[in-house]
């Protein structure tokens, strides 16, 4: 998977799986369609993504709260992949203020996520210890993350 910030020299945003799913989270000239945080459910049996949903958390605190409500309502055991695009955080820090409690409970620190920074994560609802989170400051290259999931179905 890859996450990018608006100020990055290259803008790559996507989630790709061994099962053949390929979801882009960047479109040249249409960044507002992907700005914020995009969530995908991962079907562990087929290694494919489904139910993608984009939240323009940059635009308002209300949308940030919708993201948190969506994460809270997902069924226990569901694997979620999330990538930030352009900027998840507005200069007013409403994303961090809205999402911090949920993200912290899954060992994801938003304290370092600033305006136009990027991050990506994989989590299993109900199992915080299985969370992988990576962030990267603005400017430079896109954040790229490769994850191998193992376990019993």
trRosetta pair geometry for C-beta under 8 A, 3 or more apart (Angstrom, degrees):
i j d omega theta_ij theta_ji phi_ij phi_ji
1 14 6.6 -151 -143 96 54 56
1 15 4.6 -1 -110 -108 101 68
1 16 7.1 -177 -80 24 53 63
1 81 6.4 -171 -79 -176 152 122
1 83 5.6 -147 171 -76 120 126
1 120 5.1 163 110 -165 123 148
1 144 7.4 166 87 -152 43 52
1 145 5.2 -16 63 64 89 94
1 146 7.9 166 20 -85 63 36
1 147 7.4 0 9 7 107 107
2 12 4.4 -25 133 117 152 99
2 13 5.7 -136 99 -110 88 28
2 14 5.3 30 39 39 99 75
2 83 7.1 48 85 -145 33 141
2 120 7.4 -106 -153 -60 8 149
2 142 5.0 34 -178 145 110 130
2 143 6.5 157 -156 83 58 55
2 144 4.8 -18 -101 -101 91 71
2 145 7.3 170 -84 20 41 70
3 13 6.1 41 -124 -117 33 86
3 25 7.7 -20 -111 83 58 141
3 83 4.5 -161 -85 -164 94 90
3 84 4.9 54 -160 55 127 71
3 85 6.6 -123 -149 -73 71 54
3 118 4.0 161 126 176 105 112
3 119 5.9 -58 110 67 169 17
3 120 4.5 -164 -25 -52 125 98
3 136 7.6 154 82 33 108 109
3 142 6.5 168 80 -171 37 88
3 143 4.5 -8 58 58 92 110
3 145 7.7 20 2 1 98 112
4 8 4.9 -105 -164 29 93 151
4 10 7.4 -109 -122 108 131 59
4 11 4.5 124 151 -144 162 63
4 12 5.8 136 -55 50 126 44
4 13 5.0 -100 14 -57 103 94
4 26 6.5 26 36 -77 134 137
4 85 6.2 27 54 -135 79 63
4 86 7.2 27 96 -57 84 36
4 118 5.6 -75 -167 -97 4 149
4 142 4.1 -45 -88 -112 90 99
4 143 7.2 -165 -76 21 41 73
5 8 4.9 120 59 -32 74 99
5 84 7.8 14 -80 117 70 111
5 86 6.9 60 -153 -172 37 18
5 87 6.4 57 -145 -78 79 71
5 116 4.4 89 -171 167 113 76
5 117 5.9 -47 -89 -136 135 11
5 118 4.5 -122 -45 -40 86 100
5 136 7.8 -134 -19 93 119 92
5 138 4.6 -138 141 -120 161 74
5 139 7.4 -42 81 -19 134 29
5 142 8.0 178 13 -109 64 58
6 31 7.3 80 -109 -179 91 156
6 86 4.8 44 -66 -160 89 68
6 87 5.5 -29 -14 -34 114 101
6 116 4.8 -78 34 -132 99 113
6 138 7.6 -14 51 -139 73 114
7 116 5.4 64 1 157 105 142
7 138 4.8 53 50 177 126 106
7 139 5.1 -39 121 -75 118 59
8 11 5.7 134 76 -81 113 65
8 118 7.4 8 -50 -25 132 138
8 138 7.4 -121 -57 -161 70 60
8 139 6.8 150 -95 -149 47 15
8 140 6.2 -39 -127 78 79 47
8 141 6.3 62 -159 -155 110 13
8 142 5.6 78 177 -66 161 62
9 139 7.8 43 -29 -169 83 58
9 140 6.8 -58 4 175 100 15
9 141 6.5 -36 47 -84 98 54
10 141 6.0 7 42 -136 104 70
10 142 5.8 -78 94 -15 90 101
11 26 5.4 168 143 -151 102 149
11 142 6.6 115 -138 -71 25 117
12 26 6.7 -136 -150 17 19 152
12 142 4.3 -124 48 14 90 170
12 144 7.3 4 91 -79 131 99
13 24 6.7 83 92 -176 78 61
13 25 3.5 -91 141 80 114 90
13 26 3.8 124 38 -32 106 103
13 34 6.4 132 98 158 152 142
13 83 6.2 149 -160 138 91 134
13 85 4.6 44 -130 -107 160 108
13 142 7.1 -143 -62 -142 60 134
14 22 6.8 -14 -171 -169 120 73
14 23 6.2 154 -158 84 67 55
14 24 5.1 -32 -99 -110 91 50
14 25 6.0 -169 -76 15 33 82
14 26 7.3 -69 -49 16 75 97
14 83 7.7 7 64 57 14 177
15 21 7.1 -16 113 120 91 111
15 22 7.8 174 88 -147 53 32
15 23 4.6 2 53 55 93 108
15 25 7.2 60 -11 -23 84 114
15 38 8.0 -140 -14 103 122 117
15 40 5.6 -152 73 20 165 150
15 49 5.9 88 110 -64 127 152
15 81 5.4 112 -134 126 143 142
15 83 6.2 -159 -56 -16 100 134
16 21 6.7 176 -146 94 40 67
16 22 4.9 10 -110 -110 88 74
16 23 7.5 -164 -70 27 49 63
17 20 6.9 -27 81 35 87 29
17 21 4.4 32 30 45 112 100
17 22 7.9 -137 24 -63 67 50
17 42 7.1 155 -94 -137 142 103
17 47 4.8 -179 164 155 119 84
17 48 5.8 -177 75 -103 147 35
17 49 6.2 167 -15 -27 132 86
18 47 4.7 -19 64 140 89 150
19 43 7.5 -69 59 74 174 97
19 46 4.9 93 -144 145 148 70
19 47 3.3 162 -33 86 110 80
19 48 4.0 -103 106 -56 136 76
20 48 6.5 -17 59 -100 77 103
21 47 7.7 -149 9 130 107 62
21 48 4.3 132 -42 -150 117 69
21 49 4.1 149 169 18 158 88
23 38 7.7 -163 141 137 127 139
23 40 6.2 168 26 -76 167 147
23 49 5.5 -58 -24 73 132 157
23 52 5.8 169 -141 -90 146 148
24 27 6.9 96 125 -64 124 76
24 34 7.9 -68 130 -100 75 146
25 34 4.8 141 -180 -162 64 125
25 38 5.0 -151 -117 23 125 149
25 54 7.8 159 -134 -104 95 112
25 83 5.4 176 21 92 167 127
25 85 4.6 -144 146 -66 109 139
26 31 7.3 -9 -143 -112 71 75
26 34 5.7 -141 -87 85 36 166
26 85 6.1 -165 -74 -146 78 125
27 30 4.0 -21 98 63 116 111
27 31 7.2 -162 63 -73 69 39
27 33 6.0 -3 36 61 129 126
27 34 6.3 144 10 -16 87 126
30 33 4.8 1 152 11 100 121
30 34 7.4 82 114 -1 81 97
31 34 6.2 -78 -160 51 46 93
31 35 5.6 64 147 -56 82 99
31 85 7.4 -162 -161 145 83 106
31 86 5.0 112 175 -84 116 136
32 35 5.3 -32 -128 4 37 122
32 56 7.0 16 -172 -116 72 134
32 86 8.0 1 -84 -14 36 174
33 54 7.3 40 162 117 57 169
34 38 6.6 -35 -155 -46 77 130
34 54 6.3 -100 -126 -136 44 142
34 85 4.4 -51 139 110 99 157
34 86 6.7 129 96 -13 83 113
35 56 5.3 45 86 -130 91 87
35 58 5.2 -54 150 21 115 136
35 59 7.7 102 102 -36 121 94
35 85 5.8 -122 -109 98 29 91
35 86 4.0 -47 -115 54 84 142
35 87 6.5 -2 -161 47 100 65
36 54 6.5 110 70 175 113 81
36 55 4.9 -127 139 99 136 58
36 56 4.2 -159 -29 -124 141 27
36 57 4.1 132 -147 17 103 74
36 58 5.3 -126 -78 -2 80 85
36 59 7.3 -46 -69 2 125 88
36 63 7.0 -65 -132 134 152 133
36 67 7.9 -153 166 -69 118 138
36 84 7.2 -98 148 -143 25 70
36 85 6.7 -1 48 54 38 83
36 86 7.3 -2 -17 57 40 105
36 87 7.7 -4 -76 89 40 48
36 88 5.4 81 -155 -118 44 63
37 54 7.6 166 91 -154 40 54
37 55 5.1 -9 63 59 84 102
37 57 5.4 30 5 -7 99 129
37 67 5.9 63 67 -131 129 145
37 82 5.7 2 -175 -171 107 108
37 83 7.2 163 -150 83 61 33
37 84 5.4 -34 -94 -96 73 67
37 85 7.7 161 -92 16 25 76
37 88 5.0 48 -50 -119 91 119
38 52 6.3 3 179 -170 105 98
38 53 7.1 171 -154 86 63 37
38 54 4.6 -23 -102 -102 88 75
38 55 7.4 177 -84 19 38 67
38 82 7.0 164 82 -149 45 58
38 83 5.6 -13 56 60 93 83
38 85 6.5 28 -7 -5 109 120
39 52 7.1 166 87 -148 49 50
39 53 5.3 -11 58 59 94 86
39 54 8.0 -177 21 -82 64 31
39 55 7.3 31 -5 -4 101 108
39 67 7.5 149 -27 -146 128 89
39 70 6.9 171 40 120 158 134
39 71 7.4 -153 -106 -77 156 85
39 80 5.8 -23 -161 -166 105 107
39 81 7.2 144 -157 78 52 49
39 82 5.0 -19 -100 -97 72 86
40 49 4.1 -17 174 -157 136 119
40 50 7.1 119 -172 50 86 28
40 51 6.9 136 -151 78 52 64
40 52 4.8 -15 -96 -96 86 78
40 53 8.0 165 -79 18 44 61
40 80 7.2 146 76 -158 44 57
40 81 4.7 -15 61 60 97 100
40 82 7.7 -178 22 -76 66 42
41 49 6.9 131 72 -160 48 62
41 50 5.2 -37 71 70 101 79
41 51 4.6 29 13 54 114 115
41 74 7.6 178 -94 -142 108 126
41 78 5.8 -54 -136 -174 107 112
41 79 6.9 104 -166 74 62 61
41 80 6.3 -40 -102 -100 54 62
41 81 7.9 156 -112 18 6 80
42 47 7.4 -7 -177 -143 99 42
42 48 7.5 163 -153 84 59 28
42 49 5.9 -38 -98 -99 62 63
42 50 7.9 146 -101 22 17 75
42 79 4.2 -54 59 99 104 113
42 80 7.2 -169 5 -88 90 12
42 81 5.5 81 -45 -21 114 108
42 122 7.5 2 -4 -142 148 104
42 149 7.7 137 128 -11 147 162
43 46 4.8 11 107 43 120 96
43 47 7.1 -83 85 -22 74 12
43 48 5.2 -4 47 59 111 77
43 49 7.5 -174 8 -95 82 12
43 50 5.8 49 -31 0 109 119
44 47 7.0 23 -152 -75 30 57
44 79 5.9 102 -56 3 102 140
44 149 6.7 -105 -126 121 99 142
44 151 7.5 -38 -167 66 143 110
44 153 6.2 176 112 -100 117 103
45 153 5.9 81 -88 -129 86 152
49 52 6.4 45 148 -62 119 99
49 81 6.8 -73 -109 40 113 132
53 70 6.7 -137 93 -161 149 159
55 63 5.3 156 -175 167 88 99
55 64 7.4 118 153 -93 126 35
55 66 6.2 -176 -129 88 120 103
55 67 4.2 122 150 -76 176 105
55 70 7.6 -153 -62 19 134 144
56 59 4.4 32 126 0 111 119
56 60 7.8 50 102 20 91 78
56 63 5.5 -37 72 168 66 166
57 63 5.5 -152 -97 108 43 105
57 64 4.6 80 -143 -86 95 79
57 67 5.9 -16 -80 -20 114 147
57 88 4.9 16 71 -167 128 72
57 89 7.2 -18 118 -73 110 38
57 90 7.9 -142 132 -20 67 89
57 94 7.9 -166 174 96 80 93
57 95 4.5 70 157 -104 121 114
57 98 7.9 -153 -150 61 107 134
57 99 7.7 -10 -142 -30 143 136
58 86 6.9 -57 -34 102 153 110
58 87 5.0 84 -96 94 128 91
58 88 6.5 -135 -56 -157 80 15
58 89 6.9 15 -101 68 71 11
58 90 5.2 122 -161 -65 58 84
58 95 7.4 -18 -79 -49 40 127
59 63 5.7 54 65 11 98 147
59 90 7.6 165 -41 -64 8 128
60 63 4.9 100 64 4 86 96
60 64 7.2 -143 104 -2 52 87
60 94 7.1 -63 171 111 31 157
61 64 5.3 -53 -153 37 40 118
61 65 6.4 43 149 -21 69 102
61 94 3.7 -107 -83 -172 88 130
61 95 7.9 -141 -111 -61 58 40
61 97 7.0 -30 -127 77 114 115
61 98 5.5 161 -161 -55 79 130
62 65 5.7 -54 -153 35 32 111
62 66 6.6 37 147 -22 64 102
63 66 5.3 -46 -150 31 38 117
63 67 6.7 47 149 -23 64 97
64 67 5.6 -46 -156 28 35 115
64 68 6.8 32 148 -14 63 103
64 94 5.6 180 6 131 152 91
64 95 4.7 -158 -112 -112 133 56
64 97 7.8 72 118 67 154 75
64 98 3.7 115 122 63 119 152
64 99 5.8 -106 -179 -35 101 100
65 68 5.6 -52 -150 38 38 111
65 69 6.2 40 151 -20 68 105
65 98 5.0 -108 -66 -157 67 128
66 69 5.6 -53 -144 39 32 112
66 70 6.3 37 154 -22 64 104
67 70 5.8 -55 -152 33 29 112
67 71 6.5 26 153 -15 64 105
67 98 7.7 93 53 119 103 125
67 99 6.4 -23 92 -90 119 120
68 71 5.7 -54 -148 38 33 110
68 72 6.2 31 154 -18 66 108
68 98 6.0 -144 -18 150 135 92
68 99 5.3 -161 -71 -106 108 70
68 102 5.0 171 -141 -4 98 150
69 72 5.7 -56 -144 39 30 111
69 73 6.2 24 158 -17 65 112
70 73 6.0 -63 -145 39 27 106
70 74 6.9 43 155 -40 62 96
71 74 6.0 -40 -155 6 33 116
71 80 7.0 64 -124 -144 86 177
71 102 5.8 105 92 169 137 147
71 125 7.6 -177 -176 -102 70 107
72 102 6.6 -101 -62 -113 94 132
74 78 4.9 -109 164 61 110 144
74 80 6.5 43 145 -63 175 127
74 125 4.9 -152 102 -74 108 156
75 78 5.1 99 69 -28 77 117
75 125 6.6 125 94 83 36 147
76 125 5.3 -133 -119 115 37 99
76 126 3.6 56 -145 -46 95 146
77 124 6.6 -18 -153 180 28 100
77 125 6.4 -31 28 68 26 90
77 126 6.1 -12 -41 39 49 134
77 127 7.8 63 -99 -12 43 114
78 124 7.1 168 84 -153 34 60
78 125 4.7 22 52 17 83 123
79 122 6.8 0 -176 -174 97 92
79 123 7.4 171 -151 90 54 38
79 124 5.1 -29 -97 -98 70 78
79 125 7.9 -132 -72 1 24 77
79 149 7.2 20 -140 -124 156 159
80 121 7.9 16 105 106 91 95
80 122 7.2 167 86 -152 51 46
80 123 5.2 -12 58 62 97 86
80 124 7.6 165 15 -94 74 27
80 125 6.5 74 -14 -44 114 92
81 120 7.8 -6 -176 -175 81 94
81 121 7.4 176 -152 92 43 51
81 122 5.3 -12 -103 -103 72 79
82 120 6.6 174 93 -154 60 51
82 121 4.9 3 55 54 101 90
82 122 7.8 -176 21 -77 69 35
82 123 7.6 3 4 11 110 103
83 119 7.9 -172 -146 98 43 49
83 120 4.7 -2 -107 -111 74 93
84 87 7.5 -1 170 -153 112 15
84 88 4.2 -74 -134 -36 118 119
84 113 7.9 169 -60 -150 166 127
84 117 7.6 26 105 104 156 64
84 118 5.0 -174 81 -146 112 59
84 119 5.0 58 3 47 127 68
84 120 7.0 -125 14 -67 76 57
85 88 7.8 91 38 -59 43 80
85 118 7.8 39 -93 -124 26 101
86 116 7.4 -66 157 -124 50 74
87 90 7.3 104 130 -78 120 42
87 115 6.1 3 -151 -170 132 56
87 116 4.3 -48 -93 -87 113 52
87 117 7.5 75 -129 32 74 44
88 95 5.3 131 140 -158 85 167
88 113 6.8 -26 69 169 118 131
88 117 7.8 -54 35 73 94 74
88 119 7.2 -55 11 35 144 101
89 93 6.5 1 -167 -116 111 46
89 94 7.9 162 -149 51 66 58
89 95 4.4 -117 -101 40 68 131
89 96 6.3 27 -118 -27 122 92
89 113 5.7 150 -32 135 140 95
89 114 6.1 -131 82 174 148 21
89 115 5.5 -112 99 -86 101 43
89 116 7.6 -95 62 -14 88 33
89 117 6.9 16 28 37 123 92
90 93 7.2 -105 75 -23 70 20
90 94 5.7 11 45 27 115 100
90 95 6.7 134 12 -15 74 98
90 115 7.0 4 172 -109 17 92
91 115 5.1 16 -86 -87 66 138
93 96 4.8 -42 -173 42 88 114
93 97 5.7 92 127 -25 88 100
94 97 5.4 -57 -141 42 35 114
94 98 6.0 29 162 -16 70 110
95 98 6.1 -64 -147 41 25 104
95 99 5.8 -14 171 12 66 120
95 110 7.4 -142 121 -167 90 138
95 113 7.5 -81 102 114 122 126
96 99 6.6 -73 -126 52 20 88
96 100 5.4 43 175 -61 64 106
96 110 4.7 174 -123 136 84 123
96 111 7.4 101 -150 -93 130 34
96 113 6.4 171 -80 73 105 102
97 100 6.5 -23 -125 -6 14 117
99 102 5.7 -67 -165 49 62 106
99 103 5.2 51 145 -19 93 116
99 110 6.2 121 93 -60 101 163
100 103 6.0 -65 -139 45 26 106
100 104 5.8 26 165 -21 67 112
100 110 5.2 -121 -103 52 74 130
100 111 7.8 71 -130 -62 114 68
101 104 6.0 -56 -142 37 23 110
101 105 6.6 26 157 -22 60 107
102 105 5.9 -59 -155 32 30 112
102 106 7.0 6 155 1 64 107
103 106 6.1 -72 -155 48 34 98
103 108 4.1 -83 -177 80 91 107
103 109 7.4 160 133 -79 111 10
103 110 5.2 75 87 -30 153 113
104 107 7.5 42 -170 -80 36 19
104 108 7.0 -103 -73 62 28 60
104 109 7.0 55 -102 -99 74 53
104 110 7.5 -83 -53 13 81 94
105 128 6.1 -110 145 -99 64 139
106 121 8.0 86 122 173 127 146
106 123 5.3 4 -174 -131 141 143
106 128 4.6 -143 -121 -128 51 87
106 131 4.6 127 168 -74 92 157
106 133 7.8 119 118 -47 96 130
107 128 5.7 121 -7 169 97 100
107 129 7.5 72 -9 -101 143 36
107 131 5.1 160 57 68 102 130
107 133 6.9 -173 109 10 77 128
108 119 7.9 107 -169 165 114 142
108 121 5.8 -16 -105 -102 138 151
108 123 7.7 -69 -38 -67 127 131
108 131 6.2 -103 -47 159 94 140
108 133 4.0 161 -114 -92 90 161
109 112 6.2 48 120 12 107 96
109 113 7.9 166 118 -16 62 94
109 133 7.4 148 23 111 63 144
109 135 7.8 -99 78 1 82 139
110 113 4.7 -52 -157 26 66 121
112 117 7.5 -165 132 -178 73 171
112 135 5.9 145 93 95 110 149
112 137 7.9 -81 162 -75 101 86
113 117 5.1 -156 -151 77 59 134
113 119 5.9 -50 -104 -25 120 136
113 135 5.7 -113 -82 -136 86 145
114 117 4.9 90 52 -19 64 122
114 137 7.2 16 40 -132 111 81
114 138 7.1 -83 84 -15 100 110
115 138 7.1 -19 99 -41 63 144
116 138 4.2 50 107 -102 99 132
117 135 6.2 26 154 -176 122 105
117 136 6.7 177 -169 86 86 45
117 137 5.4 -55 -116 -130 103 39
117 138 5.2 -90 -80 -44 54 77
118 135 7.0 164 93 -153 47 62
118 136 5.4 -11 66 59 92 92
118 138 7.6 118 -12 -89 80 55
118 142 6.9 -63 100 -150 174 59
118 143 4.7 -169 107 2 120 120
119 133 6.8 3 -177 -173 114 86
119 134 6.5 176 -150 92 71 46
119 135 4.0 -24 -96 -100 103 80
119 136 7.2 168 -81 17 55 64
119 143 6.9 7 -104 56 23 168
120 133 7.7 177 90 -146 44 48
120 134 5.8 -5 56 58 82 90
120 143 5.9 -172 -3 110 109 123
120 145 4.9 -158 81 18 136 141
121 131 6.5 -8 -171 -170 113 93
121 132 6.3 168 -152 89 62 57
121 133 4.3 -5 -105 -103 107 74
121 134 7.4 170 -80 20 61 59
122 131 7.2 171 88 -150 53 48
122 132 4.8 14 49 49 93 103
122 147 5.2 131 -3 176 153 176
122 149 7.5 -130 160 -72 149 113
123 127 7.8 170 179 74 73 76
123 128 7.6 -12 -152 -122 111 45
123 130 6.8 117 -152 94 51 84
123 131 4.3 2 -108 -110 91 89
123 132 7.6 -157 -68 30 57 56
123 133 7.9 20 -61 -61 101 92
124 127 4.4 -3 88 53 108 116
124 130 4.6 -2 26 87 113 138
124 131 7.6 -135 23 -69 64 62
127 130 4.4 23 123 13 113 119
127 131 7.9 171 107 -36 70 75
128 131 5.7 -29 -168 -12 51 120
132 145 7.6 155 133 179 120 134
132 147 5.9 162 69 -112 159 128
134 143 6.3 173 115 -178 108 128
134 145 5.3 164 40 -91 139 130
135 143 7.3 -72 -158 -102 23 159
136 140 7.3 -107 158 77 118 131
136 143 4.2 176 12 -81 133 112
137 140 7.5 75 83 17 78 126
141 144 8.0 -40 137 -11 112 99
